[in-house]
Amino acid sequence: MLAGSCSAPSSPCGELGLARLRFPAASAKPLADGTCRAGFKRVTWSALISVVAMASFVTEVLAHSGSLEKEDLGTRISRLTRRLRRSRFVIKIGGCSLRRTGCTFLVSSICATLGHCLKLGEVCNMISKKYSEFLPSMQSAQDLVTQVDKLSDDIDQLKSRIESEVRRDLHVSTAEFTDLKQQLERDSVVLSLLKQLQEFSTAIEEYNCALTEKKYVTAAQRLEEAQKCLKLLKSRKCFDLKILKCLSMELTIQKQNILYHLGEEWQRLIVWKFPPSKDTSSLESCLQTELHLCTEQSQKEEKTPISPISSILLAFFILGELHMKLKSFGQMLLKYVLRPLASCPSLSAVIENQPNSVIVRFESVMTNLEHPSPSEVFEKIRLVLEVLQKQLLDLPLDTDLENEKPSAVVLAEILGDVIWEDLSECLIKNCLVYSIPTNSSKLQQYEEIIQSTEEFEKALKEMRFLKGDTTDLLKYARNINSHFANKKCQDVIVAARNLMTSEIHNTVKITPDCKISVPDLPSPHEDGKLEVQRVSKSQCNELVNLEPENTLDQHSFSLPTCRISESVKKLMELAYQTLLEATTSSDQWENLQKLPQLAAIHHNNCMYIAHHLLTLGHQFRLRLAPILCDGTTTFVDLVPGFRRLGTDCFLAQMRAQKGELLERLSSARNFSNMDDEENYSSASKAIRQVLHQLKRLGTVWQDVLPVNIYCKAMGTLLNTAISEIIGRITALEDISTEDGDRLYSLCKTVMDEGPQVFAPLSEESRNKKYQEEVPVYVPKWMPFKELMMMLQASLQEIGDRWADGKGPLAAAFSSSEVKALIRALFQNTERRAAALSKIK
């Protein structure tokens, strides 16, 4: 019972919750109180029978208590305590360790409980008996501790051995797991490769079946799947290169095989018929050229809702060969169909619809036109392209017929990209160029051609041959004024050159009565328009009546009768006709007047030419032939004209910029009533806009104009703005204190940011010099400073700045202007009157 449990109710140890006992190890170090703080070896319950027996002993003593005296019992217990002090133990009660001396604890308990004993003799006998039984157990306690220590060492060794074996087993297991994982990965890769090989093989088999059945779209799709499988196989670095080479070779062979079959089908469906002669540019050859588009679907061919031609094109697209095929077809279409229609006015396109095909051929139409009309050419080409769109290029959006995935493939756009650049160039050179009028009176008729060009491009965009942007064809047609001017100049130059190089001995006779046939010249009207000057009969009679009695002969200023070269006479007629046509031409807005940068560049160009004309003739005068050295090579007389041309253009640009500055300042509401937030906001906005315009203009002219021209131009524009501001402020009749503060703030903005517009050079550090010289280029700069001073100054300070008409204020403003400002700034007081009296 004692070895099995110590929780019996009759046991004090059970009442204390004794669960486990530990003996101190041999290596433990004793503390000051006699206890040991070290690890303890666990003792089994059978080894502690003697200790538990003492608990039973106490119980028996209490049961048989007698009348012994306390002194004798205390003496015996003290002796017992000294003998039992050799062994110590620790009792764990409720999880807390209590260190006690083994026998001391028990004997103390005995002393506490036996104080009430009445039968002392019986108790002493019992103590002697129990002590004699307990003593052997106490002697064997040390042996028990030794055994427990040994057992603990054995347990530690066993634990170390087990841990070592576990670590070794764990290492082996980890290595095995790693090997298995790697093996699994290798197997997964192999399985994936085998799966891809299976997919490749399946795709090739289905491709062969589809190709045999002439299901070209399906065959192309399966071949593309095989291509993807091969691409994945090539991405595996561990795969056998020999197998990859074999697969690549097989795929290449199969692709060339299907391309061959597609080419055969294409040639069967798209048939070109040419004349036997090699000359394909003649009219007869064009009439024998035909294009056949087969619409019949073969019985063995794949049954699809699309035309067989479109099916072939779709297969080409899947294989990535569509662009090359359409490019080849587009070049032939342009060469044998579209270009002849654009260059030959007698050719017309004919469309024949037969049961199994559509034929595009030509027929000849009688015409007297040397060059075709643009409207007719546009209509012919649109007819041909409409047939191609319907029979060849009308492909549905579902390129993936099985999965029904939408596609962005537009065959018309591909063909348009291939042929449009060459086609538009052909239309311009062979058609639009010859439609440009040779006389300005026919320019209005050209609007019909512009409209037909717009309609032609709109139709092509609806058929998706063209994209949304405006093309070069329409731009060329709309730029008729420039083309007309260029053509007119070329025609005049060519005609004049032919006349001047013609034979001089072909002469004609001229007499004083000979006159060049020229219509009535126009004269300027009051509103700036030109009208032909006509004289009524009554006016003629009045003029005749006003003639003096002695008149000059009618041939006084006529050339006498002589013979001149016929070419010279025609040359003068050409000059008269050209100048007459120039007088009736409409004015064209030029970019030179619209864009500041172009105006500056044009100014520099003219100055550059004038600079070289000064010395050009003198440099070569002595090296030319004698006939050219006699003053004819001097170009000095052209210098003023070129300088005037550049100066006038730049001055026109300056006037336009001044107008914009004044227009912006006009929104400042005369700078009046600045205490009103709306007025102040408008004035502030106007100032910011003026500064922004000047800065932008300075940036545009930077590194373009010469530095001196740049500074003069920017100084003139800034001076214009400042003069306007000064004029508006000095015209105010009443300026309150708040108005003066806000006007000063606006002026300070101009004063701070105004010099920044002087940046003639791109290097900012080099512009500081010119920004410090603002008063040199802006005459109103110093008066502007004096105005700012007056807006914040007192009467005394204004009088000091006037200095009896000798100060800086007197140099900036007249006495009347200063007096007006004083009256506007200050109230009518004696001090103001005294200050006004000093301003003389």
C-alpha positions in Angstrom: 0.0 0.0 0.0 2.8 2.4 0.8 4.6 1.7 -2.4 1.5 2.1 -4.5 0.2 5.4 -3.3 0.7 8.1 -0.7 -2.6 9.7 -1.0 -4.4 7.7 1.8 -6.4 9.9 4.2 -4.6 8.6 7.2 -1.2 9.7 5.9 0.1 13.2 6.5 2.1 12.9 3.4 -1.1 12.3 1.5 -2.7 15.3 3.0 0.3 17.4 1.9 -0.1 16.2 -1.7 3.2 14.4 -1.9 3.7 13.4 -5.5 7.3 13.0 -6.2 10.6 13.1 -4.3 14.1 14.1 -5.6 17.5 13.5 -4.0 20.3 16.0 -4.7 23.0 14.9 -7.1 26.5 14.3 -5.9 27.8 17.3 -7.9 25.3 19.8 -6.4 26.8 22.6 -4.4 25.3 23.3 -1.0 24.0 26.8 -0.3 24.2 28.8 2.9 21.1 27.4 4.4 22.2 23.8 3.9 20.1 23.2 0.9 21.3 22.3 -2.7 20.2 24.2 -5.9 20.9 21.6 -8.5 19.2 19.0 -10.5 17.7 16.0 -8.6 17.4 12.4 -9.6 13.9 10.9 -9.5 13.4 8.2 -6.9 10.8 5.4 -7.4 8.0 4.8 -4.9 9.4 1.5 -3.8 12.7 3.1 -2.7 10.8 5.5 -0.4 8.9 2.9 1.6 10.9 3.8 4.8 10.0 7.5 4.5 6.4 6.7 4.0 6.5 4.3 7.0 7.4 7.3 9.2 4.1 8.9 8.2 2.3 5.7 9.4 4.4 5.8 12.5 3.1 9.3 13.4 -0.4 8.1 12.8 0.1 5.2 15.3 1.7 7.5 17.9 -1.4 9.7 17.7 -3.6 6.7 18.1 -1.7 5.3 21.1 -0.8 8.6 22.9 0.0 8.2 26.6 1.2 10.3 29.7 4.9 10.5 28.9 6.6 13.7 29.9 7.4 16.2 27.3 11.1 16.7 28.4 12.1 13.0 27.8 10.3 12.8 24.5 12.1 16.0 23.4 15.5 14.6 24.4 14.9 11.4 22.4 13.7 13.2 19.4 16.7 15.6 19.4 19.1 12.7 19.3 17.1 11.1 16.5 17.2 14.3 14.6 21.0 14.5 14.8 21.4 11.0 13.5 18.9 11.5 10.6 20.3 14.9 9.5 22.7 13.1 7.1 20.0 12.6 4.5 18.0 15.4 2.9 15.2 15.4 0.4 12.9 17.7 -1.3 9.2 17.3 -1.2 7.1 18.7 -4.0 3.7 19.9 -2.9 1.3 21.4 -5.4 4.1 22.1 -7.9 6.3 24.0 -5.4 9.6 22.6 -4.1 10.0 22.8 -0.3 13.6 22.0 0.9 13.6 20.3 4.4 16.0 18.0 6.3 14.4 14.6 6.1 14.3 13.4 9.7 14.1 17.0 11.1 10.8 17.5 9.3 9.4 14.2 10.5 10.6 14.5 14.1 9.3 18.1 14.3 6.0 16.8 13.2 6.2 14.3 16.0 7.0 16.9 18.5 4.1 19.1 17.4 1.7 16.2 17.6 2.9 14.4 20.7 2.8 17.3 22.9 -0.5 16.1 24.2 0.6 12.5 24.8 -0.4 11.2 28.3 1.2 7.8 28.2 4.8 8.7 27.8 6.2 5.3 28.5 4.1 3.6 25.9 5.1 6.3 23.5 8.8 5.8 24.2 8.6 2.1 23.7 6.8 2.6 20.4 9.4 5.2 19.3 12.3 2.8 20.1 10.6 0.0 18.2 9.8 2.2 15.1 13.2 3.8 15.2 14.9 0.5 15.2 12.8 -0.5 12.2 13.5 2.8 10.5 17.3 2.8 11.0 18.2 0.2 8.4 16.1 2.1 5.9 18.1 5.2 6.7 21.4 3.3 6.2 20.3 2.1 2.9 19.3 5.6 1.7 22.8 6.5 0.7 23.0 3.3 -1.4 19.7 4.2 -3.0 21.0 7.6 -3.9 24.1 6.0 -5.5 21.9 3.6 -7.5 19.7 6.5 -8.6 22.7 8.5 -9.8 24.0 5.5 -11.7 20.6 4.9 -13.2 20.4 8.6 -14.2 23.7 8.3 -15.9 22.6 5.2 -17.7 19.4 7.1 -18.8 21.5 10.0 -20.0 23.7 7.7 -22.0 20.7 5.9 -23.4 19.1 9.3 -24.3 22.3 10.4 -26.1 22.4 7.2 -28.0 18.8 7.5 -28.9 19.2 11.1 -30.0 22.3 10.1 -32.1 20.4 7.2 -33.7 17.4 9.5 -34.4 19.6 12.1 -36.0 21.3 9.5 -38.1 17.9 8.1 -39.1 16.6 11.6 -39.8 19.6 12.4 -42.0 19.1 9.2 -43.9 15.4 9.9 -44.3 16.1 13.4 -45.5 18.5 12.2 -48.1 16.0 9.5 -49.2 13.3 12.2 -49.4 15.5 14.5 -51.5 16.3 11.6 -53.9 12.7 10.7 -54.2 11.8 14.4 -54.8 14.4 14.7 -57.5 13.2 11.4 -59.0 9.7 12.7 -59.0 10.7 15.9 -60.7 12.6 14.0 -63.3 9.6 11.7 -63.8 7.3 14.7 -64.1 9.6 16.3 -66.7 9.7 13.0 -68.6 5.9 12.7 -68.3 5.4 16.3 -69.5 7.8 15.6 -72.5 5.9 12.5 -73.3 2.6 14.3 -73.1 4.0 17.1 -75.4 5.3 14.4 -77.8 1.9 12.8 -77.8 0.2 16.1 -78.5 2.8 16.8 -81.3 2.1 13.3 -82.8 -1.7 13.8 -82.5 -1.5 17.2 -84.1 0.5 15.8 -87.0 -1.9 12.9 -87.5 -4.9 15.2 -87.5 -3.1 17.6 -89.8 -2.5 14.8 -92.3 -6.1 13.7 -92.2 -7.3 17.2 -92.7 -4.9 17.9 -95.5 -6.0 14.7 -97.3 -9.6 15.9 -97.1 -8.6 19.4 -98.3 -9.7 21.0 -95.0 -6.9 23.5 -95.2 -8.0 25.7 -92.3 -8.2 22.8 -90.0 -4.9 21.4 -91.3 -3.2 24.8 -90.7 -4.6 25.0 -87.2 -3.3 21.5 -86.3 0.1 22.3 -87.8 0.2 25.5 -85.7 -0.6 23.3 -82.6 2.3 21.1 -83.5 4.5 24.2 -83.8 3.6 25.2 -80.3 4.4 21.8 -78.9 7.7 21.8 -80.6 8.4 25.3 -79.2 7.7 23.9 -75.7 10.0 21.0 -76.3 12.8 23.2 -77.4 12.4 25.2 -74.1 13.4 22.0 -72.2 17.2 22.1 -72.1 17.4 18.5 -71.0 15.7 17.2 -74.1 17.6 15.2 -76.7 18.8 17.5 -79.5 18.6 14.7 -82.1 14.9 14.2 -81.5 14.4 18.0 -81.7 16.1 18.1 -85.0 14.0 15.3 -86.4 10.8 16.9 -85.1 11.8 20.3 -86.6 12.7 18.8 -89.9 9.3 16.9 -89.9 7.4 20.1 -89.1 9.3 22.1 -91.8 8.5 19.4 -94.4 4.8 19.4 -93.5 4.6 23.2 -93.6 6.2 23.3 -97.0 3.8 20.5 -98.0 0.7 22.4 -97.0 2.1 25.7 -98.5 2.5 23.8 -101.8 -1.0 22.6 -101.7 -2.3 26.0 -100.8 -0.3 27.6 -103.6 -1.9 25.1 -106.0 -5.3 25.9 -104.8 -4.5 29.7 -105.0 -3.5 29.3 -108.6 -6.7 27.4 -109.3 -8.8 30.0 -107.7 -6.9 33.2 -108.7 -6.1 33.0 -112.4 -4.3 35.7 -114.3 -4.5 35.6 -118.1 -2.0 37.7 -120.0 -1.4 38.3 -123.7 1.3 36.3 -125.5 3.4 39.4 -126.1 5.7 40.6 -123.4 4.7 44.2 -123.8 2.1 44.6 -121.1 2.0 48.4 -121.2 0.3 48.9 -124.5 -3.5 49.3 -124.9 -3.8 46.0 -126.8 -2.1 44.1 -124.1 -4.3 45.6 -121.4 -7.4 44.6 -123.3 -6.2 41.0 -123.3 -5.5 40.9 -119.6 -8.1 39.2 -117.4 -8.4 38.3 -113.7 -10.6 35.2 -112.9 -11.8 34.7 -109.3 -13.2 31.2 -108.9 -16.2 30.9 -106.6 -16.9 27.1 -107.0 -16.2 24.9 -104.0 -14.6 21.5 -104.5 -16.5 18.4 -103.4 -13.6 17.2 -101.4 -12.9 20.6 -99.9 -14.0 21.6 -96.4 -17.6 22.8 -96.4 -17.5 26.2 -94.7 -19.8 29.3 -95.0 -17.0 31.3 -96.5 -15.7 31.3 -100.1 -13.0 28.9 -101.1 -10.6 31.8 -101.8 -11.2 33.3 -98.3 -10.6 29.8 -96.8 -7.2 29.6 -98.5 -6.4 33.1 -97.3 -7.4 32.2 -93.8 -5.1 29.1 -93.9 -2.3 31.4 -95.1 -2.9 33.7 -92.2 -2.8 30.9 -89.6 0.6 29.8 -91.1 1.9 33.4 -91.1 2.2 33.6 -94.8 -0.7 35.8 -95.6 1.1 39.1 -95.9 3.6 37.8 -98.4 0.8 36.2 -100.5 -1.3 39.4 -100.5 1.8 41.5 -101.2 2.5 39.4 -104.3 -1.1 39.6 -105.4 -1.3 43.4 -104.7 1.8 44.1 -106.8 0.3 42.2 -109.7 -3.1 43.9 -109.2 -1.4 47.3 -109.2 0.7 46.6 -112.3 -1.9 45.0 -114.5 -5.2 46.5 -113.4 -5.0 49.7 -111.2 -2.1 51.5 -112.9 -3.5 51.1 -116.4 -6.9 52.4 -115.2 -5.2 55.5 -113.7 -3.1 56.3 -116.7 -5.1 55.4 -119.8 -8.3 57.4 -120.3 -9.8 55.0 -122.8 -9.7 52.0 -120.6 -12.7 50.9 -118.6 -13.1 48.0 -116.2 -15.8 45.4 -116.9 -17.0 42.9 -114.3 -18.5 39.6 -115.6 -20.4 37.3 -113.2 -20.3 33.7 -114.3 -21.8 30.6 -112.5 -18.5 29.5 -111.0 -16.3 32.6 -111.3 -16.1 36.4 -111.5 -14.0 37.9 -114.3 -12.3 41.4 -114.2 -11.3 42.6 -117.7 -10.9 45.8 -119.7 -12.7 47.4 -122.6 -11.7 50.4 -124.7 -13.9 53.5 -124.8 -13.4 56.3 -127.4 -12.3 59.6 -125.9 -10.4 62.7 -126.9 -8.9 63.3 -123.5 -5.1 63.1 -123.3 -5.2 62.3 -119.6 -8.0 60.7 -117.6 -10.4 62.6 -115.4 -9.8 62.0 -111.7 -13.5 61.4 -111.0 -13.7 58.7 -113.7 -10.5 57.1 -112.5 -11.8 57.0 -108.9 -15.0 55.3 -110.0 -13.2 52.7 -112.1 -10.8 51.8 -109.2 -13.6 51.7 -106.7 -15.5 49.2 -108.9 -12.5 46.8 -109.0 -11.9 47.1 -105.3 -15.6 46.4 -104.5 -15.4 43.1 -106.4 -12.2 42.1 -104.6 -13.8 43.0 -101.2 -16.8 40.8 -101.9 -15.2 37.8 -103.6 -11.8 37.8 -102.0 -11.4 39.8 -98.9 -14.8 39.5 -97.2 -13.5 37.2 -94.4 -15.6 36.6 -91.3 -14.2 37.7 -88.0 -14.0 34.2 -86.5 -10.6 32.9 -87.5 -10.8 30.1 -84.9 -13.8 28.3 -86.4 -13.8 25.6 -83.7 -13.4 27.8 -80.6 -15.2 30.8 -82.1 -12.5 33.2 -80.9 -12.8 36.7 -82.4 -9.9 37.9 -84.6 -8.6 41.3 -85.6 -7.7 40.1 -89.1 -9.0 42.4 -91.8 -7.7 41.3 -95.2 -8.7 44.6 -96.9 -6.5 46.5 -94.5 -3.6 44.2 -95.3 -4.0 44.6 -99.0 -4.6 48.4 -98.6 -1.3 48.7 -96.7 0.5 46.9 -99.4 -0.9 48.8 -102.5 -2.1 52.2 -101.2 1.2 54.1 -101.2 2.1 53.1 -104.7 -1.6 53.6 -105.8 -1.8 57.1 -104.4 1.5 58.1 -106.0 0.2 56.7 -109.3 -3.0 58.6 -109.0 -1.2 61.8 -108.3 1.4 61.6 -111.1 -0.9 60.2 -113.8 -4.1 61.9 -112.9 -4.2 64.7 -110.4 -1.2 66.5 -111.7 -2.8 66.9 -115.1 -6.0 68.1 -113.6 -4.4 71.2 -112.1 -5.7 74.2 -114.0 -3.4 76.4 -116.0 -5.4 79.5 -115.4 -6.5 81.0 -112.1 -10.1 81.5 -113.5 -10.5 77.7 -113.4 -9.5 77.2 -109.8 -13.1 77.3 -108.6 -13.9 74.3 -110.9 -11.2 72.3 -109.1 -13.5 72.0 -106.0 -15.3 69.2 -107.8 -12.2 67.2 -108.0 -11.5 67.8 -104.3 -15.0 66.6 -103.5 -14.6 63.5 -105.7 -11.3 62.7 -104.0 -12.9 62.9 -100.6 -15.8 60.6 -101.7 -13.2 58.1 -103.1 -11.3 58.0 -99.8 -14.5 57.7 -97.8 -15.6 54.6 -99.9 -12.2 53.0 -99.4 -12.5 53.5 -95.7 -15.9 51.9 -95.6 -14.5 48.9 -97.4 -11.6 49.0 -94.8 -8.9 49.5 -97.4 -7.9 52.7 -95.7 -7.7 53.7 -92.1 -9.1 56.8 -90.5 -6.2 59.2 -91.1 -6.2 61.6 -94.1 -3.9 60.3 -96.8 -1.4 62.0 -99.1 -3.9 61.8 -102.0 -6.5 64.1 -100.3 -3.8 66.4 -98.9 -2.4 66.9 -102.4 -5.9 67.6 -103.8 -6.7 70.2 -101.1 -3.4 72.0 -101.6 -4.4 73.1 -105.0 -3.3 76.8 -104.6 0.3 75.8 -103.9 0.3 73.3 -106.8 -1.3 75.8 -109.1 1.4 78.4 -108.3 4.2 75.9 -108.7 2.8 74.6 -112.0 2.3 78.2 -113.3 5.8 79.1 -112.5 7.2 76.0 -114.2 5.1 76.6 -117.3 6.2 80.3 -117.5 9.8 79.4 -116.9 9.7 76.6 -119.5 8.0 78.8 -122.0 10.4 81.7 -121.5 13.4 79.5 -121.7 12.2 78.0 -125.0 11.6 81.4 -126.4 15.0 82.7 -125.4 16.8 79.7 -126.8 14.9 79.7 -130.1 16.4 80.9 -133.4 17.1 84.7 -133.4 16.9 85.1 -137.2 13.1 84.4 -137.3 11.9 88.0 -137.3 8.7 89.9 -137.4 8.0 93.5 -138.4 6.7 96.0 -135.8 5.2 99.4 -136.5 4.1 102.2 -134.2 0.6 101.0 -134.5 1.4 97.5 -133.3 0.2 96.9 -129.7 0.2 93.8 -127.6 -3.3 92.5 -127.1 -3.8 93.0 -123.3 -7.3 93.2 -121.6 -8.2 96.2 -119.5 -6.0 96.3 -116.4 -7.8 96.4 -113.0 -7.5 99.3 -110.7 -7.7 99.2 -106.8 -11.1 100.0 -105.3 -11.7 101.8 -102.1 -12.5 98.6 -100.2 -9.3 97.0 -101.3 -10.9 94.9 -104.1 -9.8 95.0 -107.7 -12.2 96.1 -110.4 -11.6 96.9 -114.1 -11.4 100.6 -114.8 -13.9 101.5 -117.5 -14.6 104.9 -119.0 -18.0 106.0 -120.3 -18.6 107.8 -123.6 -19.5 111.0 -121.8 -16.4 110.9 -119.9 -14.4 110.4 -123.1 -16.1 113.4 -124.6 -15.2 115.5 -121.6 -11.6 114.3 -121.8 -11.4 115.2 -125.4 -12.8 118.7 -124.7 -10.1 119.1 -122.0 -7.2 118.3 -124.3 -4.9 121.2 -125.0 -4.8 122.7 -128.4 -1.2 121.7 -129.1 -0.9 117.9 -128.5 1.9 115.5 -129.1 1.8 113.1 -131.9 0.1 109.8 -131.1 3.3 107.9 -131.9 5.6 110.1 -129.8 6.3 107.2 -127.4 6.1 104.5 -129.9 9.0 102.3 -131.2 9.8 103.1 -134.7 9.2 100.6 -137.5 11.8 97.8 -137.4 12.1 94.0 -137.4 12.7 92.0 -134.2 13.0 88.4 -133.4 9.7 86.6 -133.2 10.7 84.9 -130.0 11.3 88.2 -128.3 7.8 89.4 -129.3 6.3 86.3 -127.8 8.4 86.7 -124.7 6.9 90.1 -124.0 3.5 88.8 -124.6 4.1 86.0 -122.1 5.3 88.6 -119.6 2.2 90.7 -120.0 -0.1 87.7 -119.7 1.6 86.5 -116.6 1.5 89.8 -114.8 -2.1 90.3 -115.8 -3.0 86.9 -114.3 -1.1 87.8 -111.1 -3.2 90.9 -110.7 -6.4 88.8 -110.6 -5.1 86.1 -108.2 -6.5 86.0 -104.7 -4.4 86.7 -101.7 -3.1 83.7 -99.8 -2.4 83.8 -96.1 1.2 82.9 -95.6 2.8 81.1 -92.8 5.5 83.8 -92.7 3.0 86.2 -91.3 1.3 83.6 -89.1 4.2 81.9 -87.4 6.8 84.1 -85.6 9.6 81.6 -86.0 9.2 81.4 -89.8 9.0 85.1 -90.0 12.4 85.4 -88.2 13.9 82.7 -90.4 12.7 84.4 -93.5 14.2 87.7 -92.3 17.5 86.0 -91.7 17.4 84.3 -95.1 16.8 87.6 -96.9 19.6 89.3 -95.0 21.9 86.4 -95.8 21.2 86.7 -99.5 21.6 90.5 -99.5 24.9 90.2 -97.7 26.4 87.9 -100.3 24.9 89.9 -103.2 27.1 92.9 -102.1 30.3 91.2 -103.2 29.2 88.3 -105.4 29.6 90.1 -108.7 32.9 91.7 -107.8 34.4 88.4 -106.8 33.8 86.8 -110.2 33.9 89.9 -112.4 37.5 89.5 -113.5 37.2 85.7 -114.0 34.2 85.7 -116.3 34.1 86.2 -120.1 34.7 89.8 -121.2 31.1 90.2 -122.3 29.9 89.5 -118.7 32.5 91.7 -117.1 31.1 95.0 -118.2 29.0 95.7 -115.2 26.4 93.0 -116.0 27.5 90.7 -113.1 27.0 93.3 -110.4 24.1 92.3 -108.1 24.2 95.3 -105.8 21.0 96.7 -107.2 19.2 93.6 -105.8 20.4 94.1 -102.2 17.8 96.7 -101.2 15.0 94.6 -102.6 16.0 91.5 -100.5 16.6 93.6 -97.4 13.2 95.2 -97.8 11.6 91.8 -98.3 12.9 90.4 -95.1 12.3 93.6 -93.1 8.7 94.0 -94.2 7.9 90.4 -93.3 9.4 90.7 -89.8 7.8 94.1 -89.2 4.4 92.7 -90.2 5.0 90.0 -87.6 5.9 92.6 -85.0 2.7 94.6 -85.7 0.7 91.4 -85.2 2.4 90.7 -81.9 1.8 94.3 -80.8 -1.9 94.0 -81.7 -2.1 90.8 -79.5 -0.5 92.5 -76.6 -2.8 95.5 -76.7 -5.8 93.3 -77.1 -4.8 91.4 -73.9 -4.3 94.6 -72.0 -7.7 95.9 -73.1 -9.3 93.3 -70.8 -7.7 94.9 -67.7 -10.7 97.3 -67.4 -8.4 100.4 -67.6 -6.8 99.4 -64.2 -9.6 101.3 -62.4 -11.3 100.4 -59.2 -8.8 97.9 -58.2 -10.5 97.5 -54.8 -13.1 95.5 -56.6 -12.0 91.8 -56.7 -13.4 91.2 -60.2 -11.6 94.2 -61.6 -8.3 93.3 -59.9 -8.6 89.7 -61.1 -9.1 90.8 -64.7 -6.1 93.2 -64.5 -3.9 90.5 -63.0 -4.9 88.0 -65.7 -4.2 90.5 -68.4 -0.7 91.1 -67.0 0.0 87.4 -66.7 -1.1 86.8 -70.3 1.2 89.6 -71.6 4.2 88.2 -69.8 3.4 84.7 -71.0 3.2 85.9 -74.6 6.5 87.7 -74.4 8.2 84.7 -72.8 6.9 82.3 -75.4 7.9 84.7 -78.2 11.4 85.0 -76.6 11.7 81.2 -76.6 10.7 80.9 -80.2 13.2 83.5 -81.4 16.0 82.3 -79.1 19.1 81.3 -81.1 17.3 82.3 -84.3 17.6 86.1 -84.6 20.8 87.9 -84.1 21.3 89.1 -80.5 20.9 92.8 -81.4 17.8 92.2 -83.5 16.4 90.0 -80.8 16.9 92.5 -78.0 15.5 95.4 -80.1 12.4 93.3 -81.0 11.7 92.1 -77.5 12.4 95.6 -76.1 10.0 97.2 -78.5 7.2 94.7 -77.6 7.8 95.1 -73.8 8.0 98.8 -74.2 4.6 98.7 -76.0 3.0 96.9 -73.1 4.6 99.2 -70.4 3.6 102.3 -72.3 0.0 101.0 -72.4 0.0 100.4 -68.7 1.5 103.8 -67.9 -1.0 105.5 -70.1 -4.0 103.7 -68.5 -2.8 104.4 -64.9 -1.9 108.1 -65.5 -5.4 108.6 -67.0 -7.1 107.6 -63.7 -8.8 110.5 -61.9 -9.1 108.8 -58.5 -6.7 106.2 -56.9 -7.5 105.1 -53.4 -4.9 103.7 -51.0 -6.0 100.2 -51.7 -6.1 100.9 -55.4 -2.5 102.2 -55.2 -1.3 99.1 -53.3 -2.8 96.8 -55.9 -1.6 98.8 -58.8 1.9 98.7 -57.3 1.6 94.9 -56.9 0.7 94.6 -60.6 3.6 96.9 -61.7 6.0 95.0 -59.5 5.1 91.8 -61.3 6.0 93.3 -64.6 9.2 94.8 -63.1 10.3 91.5 -61.7 9.4 89.2 -64.6 9.9 91.7 -67.5 13.7 91.2 -67.7 13.3 87.5 -68.0 12.0 87.8 -71.6 15.5 88.9 -72.7 17.0 85.5 -73.4 18.6 85.6 -76.8 21.0 82.7 -76.1 20.2 79.1 -75.0 22.8 79.3 -72.3 21.0 80.9 -69.4 24.2 82.2 -67.7 25.1 84.3 -70.8 21.7 86.1 -70.8 22.3 87.9 -67.5 24.1 90.7 -69.3 21.1 91.5 -71.6 18.7 91.2 -68.7 20.6 93.9 -66.9 20.5 96.2 -69.9 16.7 96.4 -70.1 16.6 100.2 -69.9 18.7 100.3 -73.0 16.1 98.4 -75.1 12.9 99.6 -73.2 12.7 103.4 -73.3 9.7 103.4 -70.9 11.5 101.3 -68.3 12.6 104.2 -66.1 9.3 106.1 -66.3 7.7 102.8 -65.2 9.9 102.7 -62.1 9.0 106.3 -61.3 5.3 105.5 -61.6 5.7 102.7 -59.1 7.5 105.0 -56.8 4.6 107.6 -56.9 2.0 104.9 -56.1 3.7 104.3 -52.8 5.4 107.7 -52.0 4.3 110.6 -49.9 3.9 114.2 -51.1 7.4 115.1 -49.7 9.0 112.2 -51.6 7.3 113.1 -54.8 8.5 116.7 -54.4 12.1 115.5 -53.8 12.0 113.3 -56.9 10.8 116.2 -58.9 13.6 118.5 -57.6 12.4 121.7 -59.3 12.2 119.9 -62.7 15.7 118.5 -62.5 15.1 115.2 -60.8 14.4 111.7 -62.2 10.7 112.1 -62.0 10.9 115.2 -64.2 12.9 113.2 -66.7 10.2 110.6 -66.8 6.9 112.6 -66.8 5.8 116.0 -67.7 4.5 118.4 -65.0 0.9 118.0 -66.1 1.2 114.2 -65.8 2.7 114.4 -62.3 0.1 116.9 -61.2 -2.7 114.6 -62.5 -1.2 111.7 -60.6 -0.9 113.8 -57.4 -4.6 114.8 -57.7 -5.6 111.2 -58.2 -3.6 109.8 -55.3 -4.0 112.5 -52.6 -7.0 114.3 -51.2 -7.5 118.0 -51.6 -5.6 119.5 -48.7 -3.2 122.5 -48.2 -0.3 120.1 -48.3 -1.4 118.8 -51.7 -1.8 122.4 -52.9 1.7 123.3 -51.7 3.1 120.2 -53.5 1.3 121.0 -56.7 2.6 124.6 -56.6 6.2 123.2 -56.7 5.5 121.1 -59.8 6.3 123.5 -62.6 
